[in-house]
Amino acid sequence: MGFNEKMIQVDNLSKSFGSVKAVDDISFQVKRGELFAFLGVNGAGKSTTISMICGQNTADRGSISVNGMDTRKSSRRVKGTIGVVFQDSALDKPLTGRENLKSRAALYGITGKSFECRLQELIRTFELEEFIDRPFGKLSGGQRRRLDIARALIHKPELLILDEPTTGLDPQTRRMIWSIIQELREKDGLTVFLTTHYMEEAAAADYVVIIDHGKIVAEGTPYELKNEYVKDTLNIYGITEDEVKLLDMSYKEIRDGYQLRVETPAAVTELIQKNPDIFRDYELIKGGMDDVFLAVTGKVLGGEQS
């Protein structure tokens, strides 16, 4: 299989269910090796798009290629390229972690010594030793999620699709999972397609697409999106109201000082140069991805927000 710089190419994709346009003429690409965040509230069209990328649903119009292969013409080969972690686990609760991974591996023809070798790699990577032989249904949420991701990686896919992988997990487990994923990206060049409600995860992405009512409403790097859609906050401490008035900008009082909204860091530099005596103690706070999402869609994305 040849190298393709674009891991996913989506062109003019549409899908309707009855009178509802779940996905409405969207186009985007995911570059090989990047962390790509696909954001939207429930019902925005994310899951429908993922199901079409994975070949579970067929588009009404448009095309999808994965690693240069058309998802309709090369369905089997495409599925071998992708690992998917859905919000709801695909593993069987009565079976142990080992039994679950063995049955999933067999679907890809990974058996015998090949399976044992791959299993040991995953046990080390995801620290599964303590619970690999316990029934999946008896495990904690974090343990289940680690097994879910191990299952998705059993066949060493080039593309990992994570559909809200850390929802409901404690911060320590979330950090552990992201540490492992980052390591896999660096070591194996893994491409990660992420949906998430956690804005700090989206802020770490290389590229972000925001979808609303089936349409793409904004896209770019987190830096580009924050610059385009939100203002930065400037807090100036230890000054009087007479001093803040000298800046000739709208402001509000905060504890120990005053807060202003500024267009760019360059505007702050200009303010400091013109009023050096006022800027004795201050901080510039960049607008966040949660602010971007609210500005673009008028909605707040659920989950913990940074």
Buried (B, 14 or more C-beta within 10 A) or exposed (E): EEEBEBBBBBBEBBBBEEEEBBBBBBBBBBBBBBBBBBBBBEEBBBBBBBBBBBBEBEBBEBBBBBBBBBBBEBEEBBBBBBBBBBEEBEBBEEBBBBBBBBEBBEEBEBEEEEBEEBBEBBBEBBBBEEBBEEBBEEBEBBBBBBBBBBBBBBBBBBBBBBBBBBBEBEEEBBEBBBEBBBEBBEEBEBBBBBBBBBBBBBBBBBBBBBBBBBBBBBBBEBEBBBBEBBBBBBBBBEBEEEBBEEBEBEBEEEEEBBBBBBEEEEBBEEBEEEBEEBBEEBEEEBBBBBBBBBBBBEEEBEBEBE
